[in-house]
């Protein structure tokens, strides 16, 4: 892999340092993953060089592993999802003994299993069974009441929004709007992935809200702003094509 020029290493080091500070310093894993994920997408779209992305990922994982080895609270967060130096799986009964939210994970998985294929029905679930279900664990509450079929429908809607967002980015006439649309769509995509994976025990819970579904006025407002900007970019592109802008 070819290393980027020295003058371009500054932004790479800055974003890497910010992500690690959030993760290791103030224990904001979700925000660190979100910011660094968006950064990787933007650096690839802006430079077109996959080597930058691969190099940044390798450095992030190496430093993250060092943090895992040095800090007990980092190990406890990953131990909840069964990620430790000896195993990638954890028994449900063992999770109750884990620090950092193991009980919440188990309750969420039980709720998902209770939903089955078609769910218990809207309003017929047991939302109080899962701690902080209105924000961190909303995906499991939906899975219980709507079932696997309902979750697939929700995921399908998210994928449609993400697809349309990237289509808007591709069709934009200038690089600024292309990068803006791609970055905003990536925010939506990455936070959806992080919270869904956390609810299903693939990642540690992070506290990131699920777009349009988790409780929180600021989150809903931010996502509506993202959609509004994407629609504006799409409208401007259409007007430019028709020669009206």
C-alpha positions as CSV (number, residue, x, y, z in Angstrom):
1,X,0.0,0.0,0.0
2,X,1.2,3.5,-0.8
3,X,1.3,5.8,2.1
4,X,-0.4,9.2,1.6
5,X,1.9,12.3,1.3
6,X,3.1,13.7,4.6
7,X,1.0,16.8,4.4
8,X,-2.1,14.6,4.1
9,X,-1.3,12.6,7.3
10,X,-2.4,15.5,9.5
11,X,-6.2,15.1,8.9
12,X,-5.8,11.3,9.1
13,X,-4.1,11.5,12.5
14,X,-6.5,14.1,13.8
15,X,-9.6,12.0,13.1
16,X,-7.9,8.9,14.4
17,X,-7.0,10.7,17.6
18,X,-10.5,12.1,18.0
19,X,-12.1,8.6,17.6
20,X,-9.6,7.1,20.1
21,X,-10.2,9.9,22.5
22,X,-13.9,9.4,22.4
23,X,-13.5,5.6,22.8
24,X,-10.7,5.4,25.4
25,X,-10.9,8.8,27.0
26,X,-14.6,9.5,27.6
27,X,-15.9,6.0,26.8
28,X,-18.2,7.1,23.9
29,X,-17.9,4.0,21.8
30,X,-20.9,4.7,19.7
31,X,-19.9,8.3,18.8
32,X,-16.4,7.1,18.1
33,X,-17.6,4.5,15.6
34,X,-20.0,6.9,14.0
35,X,-17.5,9.7,13.5
36,X,-14.7,7.4,12.3
37,X,-17.0,5.4,10.0
38,X,-18.2,8.7,8.3
39,X,-14.6,9.8,8.1
40,X,-13.6,6.6,6.3
41,X,-16.4,6.9,3.8
42,X,-15.6,10.6,3.1
43,X,-11.9,10.0,2.8
44,X,-12.5,7.3,0.2
45,X,-15.0,9.4,-1.7
46,X,-12.8,12.4,-1.6
47,X,-9.6,10.7,-2.6
48,X,-10.7,7.6,-4.4
49,X,-7.9,5.7,-2.7
50,X,-8.8,2.5,-0.8
51,X,-5.3,2.4,0.6
52,X,-6.1,5.4,2.9
53,X,-9.1,3.5,4.2
54,X,-7.3,0.2,4.8
55,X,-4.4,2.0,6.5
56,X,-6.7,4.0,8.8
57,X,-8.6,0.9,9.7
58,X,-5.5,-1.1,10.5
59,X,-4.1,1.6,12.7
60,X,-7.5,2.0,14.5
61,X,-7.8,-1.7,15.2
62,X,-4.2,-1.9,16.4
63,X,-4.6,1.0,18.8
64,X,-8.0,-0.3,19.8
65,X,-6.5,-3.7,20.7
66,X,-3.9,-1.9,22.8
67,X,-6.7,-0.1,24.6
68,X,-8.5,-3.4,25.1
69,X,-5.4,-4.8,26.7
70,X,-4.7,-1.8,28.9
71,X,-8.1,-0.6,30.1
72,X,-10.5,-2.9,32.0
73,X,-13.6,-0.9,31.2
74,X,-12.9,-1.5,27.4
75,X,-12.7,-5.2,28.1
76,X,-15.9,-5.2,30.0
77,X,-17.8,-3.5,27.2
78,X,-16.8,-6.1,24.7
79,X,-17.1,-9.0,27.2
80,X,-20.9,-8.3,27.2
81,X,-21.1,-9.4,23.5
82,X,-18.8,-12.3,24.1
83,X,-15.7,-10.7,22.5
84,X,-12.7,-11.6,24.6
85,X,-9.3,-13.2,24.0
86,X,-10.6,-16.8,24.1
87,X,-14.1,-16.7,22.7
88,X,-16.5,-15.0,20.3
89,X,-19.6,-16.3,22.0
90,X,-21.1,-15.8,25.5
91,X,-23.8,-17.8,27.2
92,X,-26.9,-15.9,28.1
93,X,-26.7,-16.9,31.8
94,X,-23.1,-15.6,31.9
95,X,-24.1,-12.3,30.5
96,X,-26.1,-11.5,33.6
97,X,-22.8,-11.5,35.5
98,X,-21.1,-9.1,33.0
99,X,-20.6,-5.5,33.8
100,X,-21.6,-2.8,31.2
101,X,-25.1,-3.9,30.3
102,X,-25.3,-7.7,30.0
103,X,-28.7,-7.9,31.6
104,X,-30.1,-5.4,29.1
105,X,-28.7,-7.5,26.2
106,X,-30.2,-10.7,27.5
107,X,-33.7,-9.2,28.0
108,X,-33.5,-7.7,24.5
109,X,-32.6,-11.1,22.9
110,X,-35.5,-12.8,24.8
111,X,-37.9,-10.1,23.5
112,X,-36.7,-10.7,20.0
113,X,-37.2,-14.5,20.4
114,X,-40.6,-13.9,21.8
115,X,-41.6,-12.0,18.7
116,X,-41.0,-14.9,16.4
117,X,-41.9,-14.5,12.7
118,X,-45.0,-12.3,12.8
119,X,-44.7,-10.8,16.3
120,X,-47.1,-10.5,19.2
121,X,-49.0,-7.6,17.6
122,X,-48.7,-3.8,18.0
123,X,-49.2,-2.9,21.7
124,X,-49.2,-6.5,22.8
125,X,-45.5,-6.8,23.7
126,X,-43.8,-6.3,27.0
127,X,-41.7,-3.1,26.5
128,X,-41.0,-2.7,30.2
129,X,-39.2,-6.1,30.2
130,X,-36.2,-4.5,28.5
131,X,-34.3,-1.7,30.3
132,X,-34.2,1.6,28.4
133,X,-36.3,0.1,25.6
134,X,-37.5,3.5,24.3
135,X,-34.0,4.5,23.1
136,X,-31.1,2.0,23.3
137,X,-33.3,-1.1,22.7
138,X,-36.1,0.1,20.5
139,X,-35.1,-2.4,17.8
140,X,-35.8,-5.3,20.1
141,X,-39.2,-3.9,21.1
142,X,-40.2,-3.6,17.4
143,X,-38.9,-7.1,16.9
144,X,-41.2,-8.4,19.6
145,X,-44.3,-6.7,18.5
146,X,-43.8,-6.9,14.7
147,X,-41.7,-10.1,14.5
148,X,-39.0,-10.9,12.0
149,X,-41.2,-9.9,9.1
150,X,-41.7,-6.5,10.6
151,X,-38.0,-6.0,11.2
152,X,-37.3,-7.0,7.6
153,X,-39.8,-4.4,6.5
154,X,-38.1,-1.7,8.6
155,X,-34.7,-2.7,7.4
156,X,-36.0,-2.5,3.8
157,X,-37.3,1.0,4.3
158,X,-33.9,2.0,5.8
159,X,-32.1,0.4,2.8
160,X,-34.4,2.3,0.4
161,X,-33.6,5.6,2.1
162,X,-29.9,4.8,2.0
163,X,-30.0,3.8,-1.7
164,X,-31.9,6.9,-2.6
165,X,-29.4,9.0,-0.6
166,X,-26.4,7.6,-2.5
167,X,-28.3,8.0,-5.8
168,X,-28.7,11.6,-5.0
169,X,-25.0,11.9,-4.3
170,X,-24.1,10.2,-7.6
171,X,-26.4,12.4,-9.6
172,X,-25.4,15.7,-8.1
173,X,-23.6,18.0,-10.5
174,X,-20.8,19.3,-8.3
175,X,-18.3,17.7,-5.9
176,X,-19.5,19.6,-2.9
177,X,-23.1,18.4,-3.2
178,X,-21.9,14.9,-4.0
179,X,-19.8,14.7,-0.9
180,X,-22.5,16.4,1.3
181,X,-25.2,13.9,0.1
182,X,-22.9,10.9,0.6
183,X,-21.8,12.1,4.0
184,X,-25.3,12.7,5.3
185,X,-26.5,9.3,3.9
186,X,-23.5,7.7,5.6
187,X,-24.6,9.2,9.0
188,X,-28.0,7.6,8.5
189,X,-26.6,4.3,7.4
190,X,-23.9,3.9,10.0
191,X,-26.0,4.8,13.0
192,X,-28.7,2.4,11.9
193,X,-26.1,-0.4,11.5
194,X,-24.5,0.3,14.9
195,X,-27.8,0.3,16.9
196,X,-29.2,-2.8,15.1
197,X,-26.0,-4.7,15.6
198,X,-25.8,-3.6,19.3
199,X,-29.4,-4.8,19.9
200,X,-28.5,-8.2,18.4
201,X,-25.3,-8.7,20.4
202,X,-23.0,-8.2,17.4
203,X,-21.5,-5.0,18.9
204,X,-21.5,-3.5,22.4
205,X,-24.5,-1.2,23.1
206,X,-23.5,2.4,22.3
207,X,-26.5,4.6,23.1
208,X,-26.8,5.8,19.5
209,X,-30.5,6.3,18.5
210,X,-32.2,4.4,15.7
211,X,-33.2,7.0,13.1
212,X,-36.9,8.1,13.4
213,X,-37.7,5.3,15.9
214,X,-35.7,5.8,19.1
215,X,-37.0,8.3,21.7
216,X,-35.4,11.7,21.5
217,X,-36.5,15.0,20.0
218,X,-33.0,16.1,18.9
219,X,-32.4,12.8,17.1
220,X,-35.6,13.0,15.2
221,X,-35.0,16.6,14.3
222,X,-31.5,15.9,13.1
223,X,-32.7,13.1,10.9
224,X,-35.4,15.2,9.4
225,X,-32.8,17.8,8.6
226,X,-30.7,15.2,6.9
227,X,-33.7,14.1,4.7
228,X,-34.5,17.7,4.0
229,X,-31.0,18.5,2.8
230,X,-31.0,15.4,0.6
231,X,-34.3,16.4,-1.0
232,X,-33.0,19.9,-1.6
233,X,-29.9,18.6,-3.3
234,X,-32.1,16.2,-5.4
235,X,-34.4,19.1,-6.3
236,X,-31.5,21.4,-7.3
237,X,-30.0,18.6,-9.5
238,X,-33.3,18.2,-11.3
239,X,-33.6,21.9,-11.9
240,X,-30.1,22.1,-13.3
241,X,-30.8,19.3,-15.7
242,X,-33.8,21.1,-16.9
243,X,-31.9,24.3,-17.2
244,X,-34.0,26.1,-14.7
245,X,-31.4,26.7,-12.0
